[in-house]
C-alpha cells in the first residue's frame, strides 16, 4: 500500500514538473516572439504602411532541386518539362497562418513558385510540370518553395536556378550562357486581383539570388504608387492603406551607392488590383 502511494506521489510530482516546464517554455517562447515583433520594421509614407513580418514556421531545413528537360516537340513549342525533388517540405499542406493577418491564401496549400525570365510565376502543386517559356531563346528558370499564403522560403537550399533554350531558333542561333552568378532580384508578390478582406494586408515578397540585404550593402528600393521605401532586410512585408482599384509597384536592387545593380534581373514593375 505504501509503495502504491509513493508511486502515485512520484507520478503527481513528475506531472507538476512537466507542467511547470511547459509553462516556462511557453512563457519563454512568448517573450521571444514579443522581442522579435518589437524589432520588426514598419514605415508609413503618404498613407501607405509597409510592415515586416515573420512566419511562425521557418522551414530552415527545407530544400528543393529541379531538372529541366523536354521532348523535341515541347522545346520547339517553347515549353519545358520540370521535375522537382523537395525535402523537409510538404506540397499541398496548409501553412500556419496565426501571424499572417488576412493575407491571401491558396486553398491548395504549399507549393512551388516557378519564374521564367522574371515573368509572373507559375504556382505548381506537384513535383513535375510543363511550363511555357512564351518565346524562343535562352531563358533563366528560377524555382523556390512557397508557403500556402505565397511567402517564399528564404534559405540557401529553398531555391534552384538554371537556364534553358527553347524554340526552333535553337537549331540555327548561338546563345551565350547567362550569368547565373551575379546578384539578382526576382519579383513574386503581389499578383493579380485581391477582393474583400484580402485587400487589408497585401503581401510584398521578392526573391534574391547571389546576394543578401544589409545597411551597408545591397538594398531593395520599393516604389508603391510612386511612394519610395528602402529595405535593407530580406523578409516578407505587408502593404496596408492601399487604394481600391489598380496599384503599381516597382522593385529595384541597388548597391551601397544607390545605383541599380547591373545583372540579368535587378528591376521589376507590376500592377495589381484591389476591389470590394
LUMZA-260033 format. One record per residue (C-alpha): residue in one letter; x, y, z; residue number from 1. Coordinates in steps of 0.02 Angstrom, whole numbers, padded with zeros to 5 digits. Each point is the difference from the previous one (the first is absolute). Layout:
N
+--------+--------+--------+--------+-----+
! residu !      u !      v !      w ! num !
+--------+--------+--------+--------+-----+
!      A !      X !      Y !      Z ! NUM !
...
+--------+--------+--------+--------+-----+
REM end
This chain:
276
+--------+--------+--------+--------+-----+
! residu !      u !      v !      w ! num !
+--------+--------+--------+--------+-----+
!      X !  00000 !  00000 !  00000 !   1 !
!      X !  00140 !  00119 !  00044 !   2 !
!      X !  00087 ! -00042 ! -00165 !   3 !
!      X ! -00159 !  00046 ! -00096 !   4 !
!      X ! -00014 !  00166 !  00092 !   5 !
!      X !  00183 !  00037 ! -00033 !   6 !
!      X ! -00015 ! -00038 ! -00186 !   7 !
!      X ! -00156 !  00109 ! -00011 !   8 !
!      X !  00093 !  00140 !  00085 !   9 !
!      X !  00146 ! -00015 ! -00120 !  10 !
!      X ! -00121 !  00002 ! -00148 !  11 !
!      X ! -00085 !  00158 !  00064 !  12 !
!      X !  00169 !  00081 !  00030 !  13 !
!      X !  00059 ! -00043 ! -00177 !  14 !
!      X ! -00162 !  00071 ! -00074 !  15 !
!      X !  00023 !  00159 !  00102 !  16 !
!      X !  00180 !  00020 ! -00059 !  17 !
!      X ! -00050 ! -00034 ! -00181 !  18 !
!      X ! -00142 !  00128 !  00009 !  19 !
!      X !  00115 !  00129 !  00080 !  20 !
!      X !  00133 ! -00028 ! -00135 !  21 !
!      X ! -00130 !  00016 ! -00137 !  22 !
!      X ! -00065 !  00162 !  00073 !  23 !
!      X !  00177 !  00065 !  00016 !  24 !
!      X !  00039 ! -00050 ! -00180 !  25 !
!      X ! -00160 !  00080 ! -00064 !  26 !
!      X !  00037 !  00158 !  00097 !  27 !
!      X !  00176 !  00002 ! -00072 !  28 !
!      X ! -00067 ! -00025 ! -00177 !  29 !
!      X ! -00124 !  00140 !  00029 !  30 !
!      X !  00139 !  00115 !  00058 !  31 !
!      X !  00104 ! -00042 ! -00155 !  32 !
!      X ! -00150 !  00033 ! -00113 !  33 !
!      X ! -00029 !  00168 !  00085 !  34 !
!      X !  00183 !  00046 ! -00017 !  35 !
!      X ! -00002 ! -00048 ! -00184 !  36 !
!      X ! -00160 !  00097 ! -00032 !  37 !
!      X !  00074 !  00154 !  00084 !  38 !
!      X !  00147 !  00000 ! -00122 !  39 !
!      X ! -00103 ! -00014 ! -00159 !  40 !
!      X !  00011 !  00143 ! -00123 !  41 !
!      X ! -00155 !  00108 ! -00028 !  42 !
!      X ! -00001 !  00156 ! -00110 !  43 !
!      X ! -00148 !  00112 ! -00046 !  44 !
!      X !  00008 !  00123 ! -00144 !  45 !
!      X ! -00142 !  00088 ! -00091 !  46 !
!      X ! -00127 ! -00110 !  00090 !  47 !
!      X !  00085 ! -00162 ! -00053 !  48 !
!      X !  00073 ! -00111 !  00137 !  49 !
!      X !  00134 ! -00129 ! -00038 !  50 !
!      X !  00024 ! -00122 !  00145 !  51 !
!      X !  00123 ! -00143 !  00013 !  52 !
!      X ! -00068 ! -00163 !  00070 !  53 !
!      X !  00071 ! -00167 !  00051 !  54 !
!      X ! -00073 ! -00171 ! -00032 !  55 !
!      X ! -00032 ! -00120 !  00143 !  56 !
!      X !  00061 ! -00144 ! -00109 !  57 !
!      X !  00176 !  00040 ! -00063 !  58 !
!      X !  00035 ! -00164 ! -00095 !  59 !
!      X !  00187 !  00025 !  00023 !  60 !
!      X !  00038 ! -00177 ! -00061 !  61 !
!      X ! -00115 !  00003 ! -00151 !  62 !
!      X !  00084 ! -00024 ! -00170 !  63 !
!      X ! -00042 ! -00019 ! -00184 !  64 !
!      X !  00088 ! -00063 ! -00156 !  65 !
!      X ! -00058 !  00012 ! -00180 !  66 !
!      X !  00045 ! -00080 ! -00166 !  67 !
!      X ! -00055 !  00084 ! -00160 !  68 !
!      X ! -00026 ! -00099 ! -00160 !  69 !
!      X ! -00126 ! -00025 ! -00140 !  70 !
!      X ! -00037 ! -00100 ! -00155 !  71 !
!      X !  00045 !  00075 ! -00170 !  72 !
!      X ! -00183 !  00047 ! -00028 !  73 !
!      X ! -00013 !  00081 !  00173 !  74 !
!      X !  00159 !  00101 ! -00024 !  75 !
!      X ! -00050 !  00050 ! -00177 !  76 !
!      X ! -00163 !  00068 !  00072 !  77 !
!      X !  00089 !  00099 !  00136 !  78 !
!      X ! -00047 ! -00116 !  00142 !  79 !
!      X !  00111 ! -00087 !  00124 !  80 !
!      X ! -00028 ! -00147 !  00117 !  81 !
!      X !  00057 !  00025 !  00179 !  82 !
!      X !  00020 ! -00136 !  00131 !  83 !
!      X !  00019 !  00051 !  00181 !  84 !
!      X !  00064 ! -00085 !  00156 !  85 !
!      X ! -00044 !  00081 !  00166 !  86 !
!      X !  00062 ! -00047 !  00173 !  87 !
!      X ! -00069 !  00046 !  00172 !  88 !
!      X ! -00147 !  00086 ! -00083 !  89 !
!      X ! -00174 ! -00063 ! -00044 !  90 !
!      X ! -00085 !  00065 ! -00157 !  91 !
!      X ! -00188 !  00022 !  00020 !  92 !
!      X !  00005 !  00026 !  00188 !  93 !
!      X ! -00071 !  00157 !  00080 !  94 !
!      X !  00129 !  00111 !  00087 !  95 !
!      X ! -00029 !  00068 !  00175 !  96 !
!      X ! -00083 !  00171 ! -00024 !  97 !
!      X ! -00018 !  00060 !  00181 !  98 !
!      X !  00118 !  00146 ! -00033 !  99 !
!      X ! -00059 !  00044 ! -00176 ! 100 !
!      X ! -00149 !  00120 !  00019 ! 101 !
!      X ! -00122 ! -00017 ! -00145 ! 102 !
!      X !  00132 ! -00040 ! -00131 ! 103 !
!      X ! -00061 ! -00090 ! -00158 ! 104 !
!      X !  00024 ! -00188 !  00018 ! 105 !
!      X ! -00004 ! -00145 ! -00124 ! 106 !
!      X ! -00131 ! -00131 !  00037 ! 107 !
!      X !  00116 ! -00126 ! -00085 ! 108 !
!      X !  00133 !  00027 !  00131 ! 109 !
!      X !  00189 !  00014 ! -00007 ! 110 !
!      X !  00075 !  00003 ! -00174 ! 111 !
!      X !  00143 !  00050 ! -00114 ! 112 !
!      X !  00020 !  00168 ! -00087 ! 113 !
!      X !  00080 ! -00028 ! -00170 ! 114 !
!      X !  00059 !  00162 ! -00082 ! 115 !
!      X !  00063 !  00005 ! -00179 ! 116 !
!      X !  00095 !  00158 ! -00053 ! 117 !
!      X ! -00072 !  00095 !  00150 ! 118 !
!      X ! -00175 ! -00011 ! -00072 ! 119 !
!      X ! -00151 ! -00032 !  00115 ! 120 !
!      X !  00024 ! -00166 !  00088 ! 121 !
!      X ! -00084 ! -00167 ! -00033 ! 122 !
!      X ! -00071 ! -00075 !  00161 ! 123 !
!      X !  00040 ! -00186 ! -00002 ! 124 !
!      X ! -00075 ! -00122 !  00125 ! 125 !
!      X !  00080 ! -00160 ! -00064 ! 126 !
!      X !  00180 ! -00056 ! -00023 ! 127 !
!      X ! -00007 !  00010 ! -00190 ! 128 !
!      X ! -00069 !  00125 ! -00124 ! 129 !
!      X ! -00001 !  00059 ! -00180 ! 130 !
!      X !  00039 !  00187 ! -00007 ! 131 !
!      X ! -00015 !  00118 ! -00147 ! 132 !
!      X !  00150 !  00115 ! -00026 ! 133 !
!      X ! -00106 !  00112 ! -00114 ! 134 !
!      X !  00136 !  00031 ! -00132 ! 135 !
!      X !  00152 ! -00071 ! -00089 ! 136 !
!      X !  00172 !  00019 !  00076 ! 137 !
!      X !  00103 ! -00014 !  00157 ! 138 !
!      X ! -00098 !  00001 !  00163 ! 139 !
!      X !  00039 !  00011 !  00185 ! 140 !
!      X ! -00110 ! -00115 !  00105 ! 141 !
!      X ! -00014 !  00033 !  00187 ! 142 !
!      X ! -00103 ! -00112 !  00114 ! 143 !
!      X ! -00023 !  00019 !  00188 ! 144 !
!      X ! -00116 ! -00075 !  00129 ! 145 !
!      X ! -00143 !  00106 !  00065 ! 146 !
!      X ! -00113 ! -00001 !  00150 ! 147 !
!      X ! -00186 ! -00022 ! -00033 ! 148 !
!      X ! -00023 !  00190 !  00017 ! 149 !
!      X !  00134 !  00024 ! -00134 ! 150 !
!      X !  00147 !  00061 !  00104 ! 151 !
!      X !  00163 ! -00077 ! -00060 ! 152 !
!      X !  00113 ! -00108 !  00108 ! 153 !
!      X !  00160 !  00100 !  00016 ! 154 !
!      X !  00144 ! -00118 !  00031 ! 155 !
!      X !  00146 ! -00049 ! -00112 ! 156 !
!      X ! -00074 ! -00170 ! -00045 ! 157 !
!      X ! -00180 !  00056 ! -00028 ! 158 !
!      X !  00028 !  00055 ! -00180 ! 159 !
!      X !  00080 ! -00064 ! -00159 ! 160 !
!      X !  00048 !  00095 ! -00157 ! 161 !
!      X !  00052 ! -00058 ! -00173 ! 162 !
!      X ! -00013 !  00047 ! -00183 ! 163 !
!      X ! -00087 ! -00078 ! -00150 ! 164 !
!      X ! -00010 !  00032 ! -00187 ! 165 !
!      X ! -00168 ! -00021 ! -00088 ! 166 !
!      X ! -00075 !  00032 ! -00171 ! 167 !
!      X !  00052 ! -00050 ! -00175 ! 168 !
!      X !  00130 !  00138 ! -00004 ! 169 !
!      X !  00110 ! -00111 !  00109 ! 170 !
!      X !  00043 ! -00098 ! -00158 ! 171 !
!      X !  00078 !  00151 ! -00084 ! 172 !
!      X !  00042 !  00132 !  00132 ! 173 !
!      X !  00143 ! -00003 !  00124 ! 174 !
!      X ! -00048 !  00053 !  00175 ! 175 !
!      X !  00126 !  00054 !  00130 ! 176 !
!      X ! -00025 ! -00079 !  00170 ! 177 !
!      X ! -00078 !  00126 !  00121 ! 178 !
!      X !  00095 !  00056 !  00153 ! 179 !
!      X ! -00084 ! -00093 !  00141 ! 180 !
!      X !  00129 !  00056 !  00128 ! 181 !
!      X ! -00043 !  00185 !  00004 ! 182 !
!      X ! -00115 !  00082 !  00130 ! 183 !
!      X ! -00181 ! -00011 ! -00057 ! 184 !
!      X ! -00171 !  00054 !  00061 ! 185 !
!      X ! -00156 ! -00094 ! -00055 ! 186 !
!      X ! -00176 !  00064 !  00025 ! 187 !
!      X ! -00128 ! -00115 !  00084 ! 188 !
!      X ! -00148 !  00086 !  00086 ! 189 !
!      X ! -00121 !  00089 ! -00010 ! 190 !
!      X ! -00083 ! -00074 ! -00153 ! 191 !
!      X ! -00170 !  00017 ! -00083 ! 192 !
!      X ! -00157 !  00059 !  00090 ! 193 !
!      X ! -00042 !  00005 !  00186 ! 194 !
!      X ! -00177 !  00010 !  00067 ! 195 !
!      X ! -00087 !  00032 !  00166 ! 196 !
!      X !  00104 ! -00034 !  00156 ! 197 !
!      X !  00150 ! -00045 ! -00107 ! 198 !
!      X !  00020 !  00185 ! -00043 ! 199 !
!      X !  00040 !  00049 !  00181 ! 200 !
!      X !  00176 ! -00073 !  00002 ! 201 !
!      X !  00086 ! -00037 ! -00166 ! 202 !
!      X !  00157 ! -00107 !  00002 ! 203 !
!      X !  00155 !  00075 ! -00079 ! 204 !
!      X !  00127 ! -00136 ! -00036 ! 205 !
!      X !  00151 ! -00015 ! -00113 ! 206 !
!      X !  00142 ! -00123 ! -00022 ! 207 !
!      X !  00186 !  00038 !  00010 ! 208 !
!      X !  00133 ! -00107 ! -00084 ! 209 !
!      X !  00188 !  00016 !  00032 ! 210 !
!      X ! -00020 !  00143 !  00123 ! 211 !
!      X ! -00081 !  00056 !  00162 ! 212 !
!      X ! -00054 !  00168 !  00068 ! 213 !
!      X !  00088 !  00106 !  00132 ! 214 !
!      X !  00016 !  00180 !  00056 ! 215 !
!      X !  00171 !  00018 ! -00082 ! 216 !
!      X ! -00027 ! -00114 ! -00149 ! 217 !
!      X ! -00140 ! -00043 ! -00120 ! 218 !
!      X ! -00172 !  00077 !  00029 ! 219 !
!      X ! -00167 ! -00017 ! -00087 ! 220 !
!      X ! -00087 !  00161 ! -00051 ! 221 !
!      X ! -00188 ! -00025 !  00002 ! 222 !
!      X ! -00113 !  00126 ! -00087 ! 223 !
!      X ! -00185 ! -00022 !  00038 ! 224 !
!      X ! -00109 !  00116 ! -00104 ! 225 !
!      X !  00152 !  00115 ! -00007 ! 226 !
!      X !  00036 ! -00002 !  00188 ! 227 !
!      X !  00178 ! -00062 !  00034 ! 228 !
!      X !  00059 ! -00117 !  00137 ! 229 !
!      X !  00177 ! -00067 !  00024 ! 230 !
!      X !  00017 ! -00176 !  00071 ! 231 !
!      X !  00161 ! -00067 !  00075 ! 232 !
!      X ! -00071 ! -00166 !  00060 ! 233 !
!      X ! -00062 ! -00146 ! -00104 ! 234 !
!      X ! -00169 ! -00046 !  00072 ! 235 !
!      X ! -00184 ! -00007 ! -00039 ! 236 !
!      X ! -00092 !  00166 !  00019 ! 237 !
!      X ! -00182 !  00053 !  00016 ! 238 !
!      X ! -00062 !  00149 ! -00100 ! 239 !
!      X ! -00147 !  00088 !  00080 ! 240 !
!      X ! -00097 !  00157 ! -00040 ! 241 !
!      X ! -00003 ! -00030 ! -00188 ! 242 !
!      X ! -00143 !  00076 ! -00102 ! 243 !
!      X ! -00133 ! -00102 ! -00089 ! 244 !
!      X !  00030 ! -00027 ! -00185 ! 245 !
!      X !  00165 ! -00020 ! -00090 ! 246 !
!      X !  00163 !  00018 !  00097 ! 247 !
!      X !  00176 !  00006 ! -00071 ! 248 !
!      X !  00158 ! -00068 !  00079 ! 249 !
!      X !  00181 !  00010 ! -00055 ! 250 !
!      X !  00145 ! -00095 !  00080 ! 251 !
!      X !  00183 !  00042 ! -00032 ! 252 !
!      X !  00155 ! -00085 !  00069 ! 253 !
!      X !  00124 !  00138 !  00040 ! 254 !
!      X !  00181 !  00001 !  00060 ! 255 !
!      X !  00071 !  00097 !  00148 ! 256 !
!      X !  00012 !  00156 ! -00109 ! 257 !
!      X ! -00185 ! -00010 ! -00042 ! 258 !
!      X !  00028 ! -00053 ! -00180 ! 259 !
!      X ! -00095 ! -00140 ! -00087 ! 260 !
!      X !  00101 ! -00160 ! -00004 ! 261 !
!      X !  00060 ! -00054 ! -00172 ! 262 !
!      X ! -00062 ! -00179 ! -00015 ! 263 !
!      X ! -00123 ! -00103 ! -00105 ! 264 !
!      X ! -00143 !  00047 !  00119 ! 265 !
!      X !  00006 !  00145 !  00122 ! 266 !
!      X ! -00161 !  00096 ! -00033 ! 267 !
!      X ! -00184 ! -00047 ! -00016 ! 268 !
!      X ! -00161 !  00098 ! -00028 ! 269 !
!      X ! -00173 ! -00074 !  00026 ! 270 !
!      X ! -00180 !  00053 !  00029 ! 271 !
!      X ! -00131 ! -00083 !  00110 ! 272 !
!      X ! -00181 !  00039 !  00041 ! 273 !
!      X ! -00100 !  00019 !  00161 ! 274 !
!      X ! -00190 ! -00010 ! -00001 ! 275 !
!      X ! -00143 ! -00021 !  00125 ! 276 !
+--------+--------+--------+--------+-----+
REM end
